[in-house]
């Protein structure tokens, strides 16, 4: 069984790099407007990994669910990568992350008397740029809140359908935009340990643009993520 439906000409890698360059330039300009002592600021490098609980939403997703009697829901996936944190003040900082992120959605369907499973497998390189607000308390624990934009570069996109012992996979790369924009917000806790810091955070990632190459389709990523990391000062 092959199920085909139109997701959205891919933005070339040159376009991706221009957008990344624009975001980094914007952050640098914003930093020049914030008075802080570079020598006194805290710069940390870290690694993190965790789990995504992803889904796709939008009017066209709802139409697909109705037409196939499909119940799409959460798809579990992995996320991990590196980050750089720049402390502007004792309570304010900026964090830039570069992460591999597995997203998508999956569910069961019943169509023309045939029952089966359907999964949308999407993988991205995500680059969130987060403004962090630290809550000052005494002791080794450092609570924090954060919010900021995220740029995602699509690495792969496919649909997998399994029914009656058969399995079909179709590539959706030409129908999926190369670039996805989102908004991330959440909170976390850091625990100072030795010369570094253990960090755990939870965040919600809201898709702001459709991932479909077709202008009349609305399909967006959503994601809840829990991550564990370790940072050390540079």
C-alpha positions as CSV (number, residue, x, y, z in Angstrom):
1,X,0.0,0.0,0.0
2,X,1.4,3.4,-1.0
3,X,-0.2,6.5,0.5
4,X,0.8,9.8,-1.2
5,X,-0.2,13.2,-0.1
6,X,1.4,16.6,-0.7
7,X,3.5,18.1,1.9
8,X,5.6,21.6,0.3
9,X,10.8,24.0,-4.1
10,X,13.3,23.3,-1.3
11,X,15.2,26.3,-0.1
12,X,18.8,25.6,-1.1
13,X,21.6,25.3,1.4
14,X,22.7,28.8,0.5
15,X,19.4,30.1,1.7
16,X,19.8,28.2,4.9
17,X,23.2,29.6,5.6
18,X,22.0,33.2,4.9
19,X,19.3,32.7,7.5
20,X,21.7,31.3,10.1
21,X,24.1,34.2,9.3
22,X,21.2,36.7,9.8
23,X,20.2,35.2,13.1
24,X,23.7,35.2,14.5
25,X,24.3,38.8,13.3
26,X,21.0,39.8,15.0
27,X,22.1,38.3,18.2
28,X,25.5,40.0,18.1
29,X,23.8,43.4,17.5
30,X,21.5,42.8,20.4
31,X,24.4,41.9,22.6
32,X,26.1,45.2,21.8
33,X,23.0,47.0,23.2
34,X,23.4,45.2,26.6
35,X,26.0,46.7,28.9
36,X,28.2,44.0,30.4
37,X,31.8,43.3,31.0
38,X,33.1,40.6,28.6
39,X,35.9,39.7,31.0
40,X,33.5,39.3,33.9
41,X,30.9,37.4,31.9
42,X,30.6,33.6,32.2
43,X,31.0,31.6,29.0
44,X,30.1,28.0,29.1
45,X,30.2,25.2,26.6
46,X,28.1,22.1,26.9
47,X,26.6,18.9,25.5
48,X,23.0,17.7,26.0
49,X,20.6,15.0,24.9
50,X,17.1,13.9,25.6
51,X,13.8,12.9,24.2
52,X,11.3,14.5,21.9
53,X,7.5,14.0,22.0
54,X,6.5,15.3,18.6
55,X,3.4,15.8,16.6
56,X,2.2,17.6,13.4
57,X,-0.8,19.9,13.4
58,X,-2.8,22.0,11.1
59,X,-6.0,22.0,9.0
60,X,-4.6,19.7,6.4
61,X,-3.5,17.2,9.0
62,X,-7.1,17.2,10.4
63,X,-8.5,16.6,6.9
64,X,-6.1,13.7,6.4
65,X,-7.2,12.2,9.7
66,X,-10.9,12.5,8.7
67,X,-10.4,11.0,5.3
68,X,-8.4,8.0,6.4
69,X,-10.1,7.6,9.8
70,X,-6.6,8.2,11.1
71,X,-5.6,9.0,14.7
72,X,-2.3,10.7,14.6
73,X,-0.5,11.4,17.9
74,X,2.8,11.6,19.7
75,X,5.9,10.2,18.1
76,X,8.9,9.6,20.4
77,X,12.4,10.6,19.1
78,X,15.9,11.6,20.2
79,X,17.5,15.0,20.4
80,X,21.1,15.9,21.2
81,X,23.9,18.2,20.4
82,X,26.0,21.1,21.7
83,X,25.4,24.5,23.1
84,X,27.2,27.7,24.1
85,X,26.0,30.0,26.9
86,X,27.0,33.6,27.4
87,X,26.2,35.2,30.7
88,X,25.3,38.8,30.2
89,X,24.5,39.6,33.9
90,X,23.9,37.5,37.0
91,X,20.3,37.0,35.9
92,X,20.4,37.3,32.1
93,X,22.1,35.2,29.4
94,X,22.0,34.0,25.8
95,X,22.3,30.4,24.8
96,X,22.9,29.1,21.2
97,X,22.3,25.4,20.5
98,X,23.1,23.2,17.5
99,X,21.0,20.0,17.8
100,X,20.0,16.9,15.9
101,X,16.3,16.4,16.4
102,X,14.0,13.6,15.4
103,X,10.4,14.7,15.0
104,X,7.1,13.7,13.2
105,X,3.9,11.9,14.2
106,X,2.4,8.4,14.1
107,X,-0.9,6.7,14.5
108,X,-3.4,4.1,13.4
109,X,-5.8,4.2,10.5
110,X,-8.8,2.3,9.1
111,X,-9.5,2.9,5.4
112,X,-11.7,0.8,3.1
113,X,-11.8,-2.0,5.7
114,X,-8.0,-2.1,6.0
115,X,-6.3,-1.3,9.3
116,X,-2.8,-0.2,9.6
117,X,-0.1,2.1,11.1
118,X,1.2,5.3,9.6
119,X,4.3,7.3,10.7
120,X,5.8,10.6,9.5
121,X,9.5,10.6,10.2
122,X,11.2,14.0,10.1
123,X,14.8,14.8,11.1
124,X,16.2,18.3,11.6
125,X,19.3,20.2,12.6
126,X,17.8,22.8,15.0
127,X,19.5,26.0,16.0
128,X,17.6,27.7,18.9
129,X,18.8,31.1,20.1
130,X,17.4,31.5,23.6
131,X,17.3,34.4,26.0
132,X,17.7,33.0,29.5
133,X,16.4,34.5,32.8
134,X,18.0,33.0,35.9
135,X,16.2,33.0,39.2
136,X,18.7,34.0,42.0
137,X,18.6,31.7,45.0
138,X,21.2,30.6,47.5
139,X,23.0,27.3,47.1
140,X,24.2,25.2,44.2
141,X,20.8,25.0,42.4
142,X,20.2,27.5,39.6
143,X,16.5,27.7,38.3
144,X,16.0,29.4,34.9
145,X,13.4,30.3,32.3
146,X,14.1,30.8,28.6
147,X,12.5,31.8,25.4
148,X,13.6,32.4,21.8
149,X,13.4,31.6,18.1
150,X,14.5,28.4,16.5
151,X,15.6,27.6,13.0
152,X,15.4,24.1,11.7
153,X,17.1,22.6,8.6
154,X,15.3,19.5,7.3
155,X,17.6,16.5,6.8
156,X,15.0,13.9,5.8
157,X,11.3,13.5,5.6
158,X,9.4,10.3,4.9
159,X,6.1,8.5,5.4
160,X,5.9,4.9,6.5
161,X,2.7,2.8,6.1
162,X,2.3,-0.7,7.4
163,X,-0.9,-2.7,6.7
164,X,-1.7,-6.4,6.4
165,X,1.9,-7.5,6.7
166,X,3.1,-5.1,4.1
167,X,5.3,-2.0,4.7
168,X,5.8,0.9,2.3
169,X,8.1,3.9,2.7
170,X,7.9,7.0,0.6
171,X,10.3,9.9,0.6
172,X,8.7,13.3,1.1
173,X,11.9,15.4,0.8
174,X,10.7,17.3,-2.3
175,X,7.4,18.1,-0.6
176,X,8.9,19.3,2.7
177,X,10.5,22.7,3.2
178,X,14.1,22.8,4.0
179,X,13.7,25.5,6.6
180,X,11.3,25.5,9.6
181,X,10.9,28.3,12.0
182,X,9.7,27.9,15.6
183,X,9.4,29.4,19.0
184,X,10.9,27.6,22.0
185,X,10.1,28.3,25.7
186,X,10.5,26.5,28.9
187,X,12.5,26.2,32.1
188,X,15.2,24.2,33.7
189,X,17.4,23.7,36.7
190,X,21.2,23.7,36.9
191,X,23.2,22.0,39.7
192,X,26.8,23.2,40.2
193,X,29.0,20.2,40.5
194,X,32.8,20.6,40.7
195,X,33.9,22.9,37.9
196,X,30.9,22.3,35.8
197,X,27.1,22.2,35.9
198,X,24.5,19.5,35.4
199,X,21.4,20.9,33.6
200,X,18.0,19.5,33.0
201,X,15.3,21.4,31.1
202,X,11.9,20.9,29.6
203,X,10.6,23.0,26.7
204,X,7.7,23.4,24.3
205,X,8.6,24.1,20.6
206,X,5.8,25.8,18.7
207,X,6.0,25.6,14.9
208,X,5.4,29.0,13.4
209,X,5.5,28.2,9.7
210,X,4.1,25.3,7.5
211,X,6.6,22.7,6.6
212,X,4.7,22.0,3.4
213,X,6.2,23.2,0.1
214,X,2.6,23.8,-1.1
215,X,1.3,27.3,-0.3
216,X,-2.3,26.1,0.3
217,X,-1.3,23.5,2.9
218,X,-0.9,24.1,6.6
219,X,1.2,21.5,8.4
220,X,3.3,22.5,11.4
221,X,5.7,20.8,13.8
222,X,5.0,20.8,17.5
223,X,7.3,19.3,20.1
224,X,7.7,18.8,23.9
225,X,11.2,17.9,24.9
226,X,13.1,16.9,28.0
227,X,16.9,17.2,28.0
228,X,19.8,16.5,30.2
229,X,23.2,18.1,29.8
230,X,26.5,19.1,31.2
231,X,28.2,22.5,30.9
232,X,31.7,23.6,31.8
233,X,33.2,27.1,31.8
234,X,35.6,28.2,29.1
